[in-house]
């Protein structure tokens, strides 16, 4: 019931962002799950010469957070700008003119 209420009150443009939200949430769940071993055991820290200095779970968390954020940013332009552009074109009747 709440879902239907929100869908009926929200502007149509909001519904077009649902795929982006789904991709963002999937990335936030999938990447840490796939890298859970690094979160538990840490990643190997090396100096500039390749000498092992130790393992760090802090570095693993930071790396996984950075990758997750960057994957969401990579998806953002196509998934956020396209709905805005289509909404604009529909208001200008651009699509109706192409059908003729």
C-alpha positions as a Markdown table, in Angstrom:
| # | Residue | x | y | z |
|---|---|---|---|---|
| 1 | Unk | 0.0 | 0.0 | 0.0 |
| 2 | Unk | 2.8 | 2.4 | 0.9 |
| 3 | Unk | 4.6 | 1.6 | -2.4 |
| 4 | Unk | 1.4 | 2.5 | -4.4 |
| 5 | Unk | 1.0 | 5.7 | -2.5 |
| 6 | Unk | 4.6 | 6.8 | -3.1 |
| 7 | Unk | 4.4 | 5.8 | -6.7 |
| 8 | Unk | 1.2 | 7.9 | -7.3 |
| 9 | Unk | 2.5 | 11.0 | -5.5 |
| 10 | Unk | 6.1 | 11.0 | -6.9 |
| 11 | Unk | 6.8 | 12.8 | -10.2 |
| 12 | Unk | 7.4 | 10.4 | -13.2 |
| 13 | Unk | 11.1 | 11.5 | -13.3 |
| 14 | Unk | 11.7 | 10.0 | -9.8 |
| 15 | Unk | 10.6 | 6.6 | -11.1 |
| 16 | Unk | 13.2 | 6.8 | -13.9 |
| 17 | Unk | 16.0 | 6.9 | -11.2 |
| 18 | Unk | 15.0 | 3.5 | -9.7 |
| 19 | Unk | 17.5 | 1.5 | -12.0 |
| 20 | Unk | 20.3 | 3.7 | -10.8 |
| 21 | Unk | 19.4 | 3.2 | -7.2 |
| 22 | Unk | 19.2 | -0.5 | -7.8 |
| 23 | Unk | 22.7 | -0.5 | -9.4 |
| 24 | Unk | 24.1 | 1.5 | -6.5 |
| 25 | Unk | 22.7 | -0.7 | -3.9 |
| 26 | Unk | 23.8 | -3.8 | -5.8 |
| 27 | Unk | 27.4 | -2.4 | -5.9 |
| 28 | Unk | 27.3 | -1.6 | -2.2 |
| 29 | Unk | 26.3 | -5.2 | -1.4 |
| 30 | Unk | 28.2 | -7.2 | -4.1 |
| 31 | Unk | 31.7 | -5.7 | -3.8 |
| 32 | Unk | 32.1 | -6.1 | -0.1 |
| 33 | Unk | 30.7 | -9.7 | -0.3 |
| 34 | Unk | 33.1 | -10.6 | -3.1 |
| 35 | Unk | 36.0 | -9.1 | -1.1 |
| 36 | Unk | 35.0 | -10.4 | 2.3 |
| 37 | Unk | 38.3 | -12.3 | 2.6 |
| 38 | Unk | 40.3 | -9.1 | 2.3 |
| 39 | Unk | 38.0 | -7.5 | 4.9 |
| 40 | Unk | 38.6 | -10.3 | 7.4 |
| 41 | Unk | 42.4 | -10.9 | 6.7 |
| 42 | Unk | 43.5 | -7.6 | 5.3 |
| 43 | Unk | 45.5 | -6.8 | 2.2 |
| 44 | Unk | 49.3 | -7.1 | 1.8 |
| 45 | Unk | 51.0 | -3.8 | 2.2 |
| 46 | Unk | 54.3 | -3.3 | 0.2 |
| 47 | Unk | 56.8 | -0.6 | -0.1 |
| 48 | Unk | 57.9 | 0.9 | -3.4 |
| 49 | Unk | 60.4 | -1.9 | -3.9 |
| 50 | Unk | 57.8 | -4.7 | -3.4 |
| 51 | Unk | 59.0 | -5.6 | 0.1 |
| 52 | Unk | 56.1 | -6.9 | 2.2 |
| 53 | Unk | 55.5 | -4.7 | 5.2 |
| 54 | Unk | 52.5 | -6.4 | 6.7 |
| 55 | Unk | 48.7 | -6.8 | 6.2 |
| 56 | Unk | 46.1 | -4.2 | 6.9 |
| 57 | Unk | 42.3 | -4.5 | 7.3 |
| 58 | Unk | 42.1 | -0.7 | 7.4 |
| 59 | Unk | 43.6 | -0.5 | 3.9 |
| 60 | Unk | 41.2 | -3.2 | 2.7 |
| 61 | Unk | 38.2 | -1.3 | 4.0 |
| 62 | Unk | 39.4 | 1.9 | 2.4 |
| 63 | Unk | 40.1 | 0.2 | -1.0 |
| 64 | Unk | 36.8 | -1.5 | -1.0 |
| 65 | Unk | 35.0 | 1.7 | -0.2 |
| 66 | Unk | 36.8 | 3.5 | -2.9 |
| 67 | Unk | 36.1 | 0.9 | -5.5 |
| 68 | Unk | 32.4 | 0.8 | -4.5 |
| 69 | Unk | 32.1 | 4.6 | -4.8 |
| 70 | Unk | 34.0 | 4.7 | -8.1 |
| 71 | Unk | 31.7 | 2.0 | -9.6 |
| 72 | Unk | 28.6 | 4.0 | -8.6 |
| 73 | Unk | 30.2 | 7.2 | -10.1 |
| 74 | Unk | 30.9 | 5.3 | -13.4 |
| 75 | Unk | 27.3 | 4.3 | -13.7 |
| 76 | Unk | 25.9 | 7.7 | -12.7 |
| 77 | Unk | 26.3 | 9.8 | -16.0 |
| 78 | Unk | 24.4 | 7.4 | -18.2 |
| 79 | Unk | 21.8 | 6.4 | -15.6 |
| 80 | Unk | 21.1 | 9.9 | -14.2 |
| 81 | Unk | 21.5 | 12.1 | -17.3 |
| 82 | Unk | 19.4 | 10.0 | -19.7 |
| 83 | Unk | 16.2 | 10.2 | -17.6 |
| 84 | Unk | 16.6 | 14.0 | -17.3 |
| 85 | Unk | 17.2 | 14.3 | -21.0 |
| 86 | Unk | 14.3 | 12.1 | -21.9 |
| 87 | Unk | 12.0 | 14.1 | -19.6 |
| 88 | Unk | 13.1 | 17.3 | -21.2 |
| 89 | Unk | 12.6 | 15.9 | -24.7 |
| 90 | Unk | 9.1 | 14.6 | -23.9 |
| 91 | Unk | 8.1 | 18.0 | -22.5 |
| 92 | Unk | 9.2 | 19.6 | -25.8 |
| 93 | Unk | 7.2 | 17.1 | -27.8 |
| 94 | Unk | 10.4 | 16.1 | -29.6 |
| 95 | Unk | 9.5 | 12.5 | -29.6 |
| 96 | Unk | 6.0 | 13.1 | -31.0 |
| 97 | Unk | 7.5 | 15.1 | -33.9 |
| 98 | Unk | 9.7 | 12.1 | -34.8 |
| 99 | Unk | 6.7 | 9.8 | -34.9 |
| 100 | Unk | 5.1 | 11.7 | -37.8 |
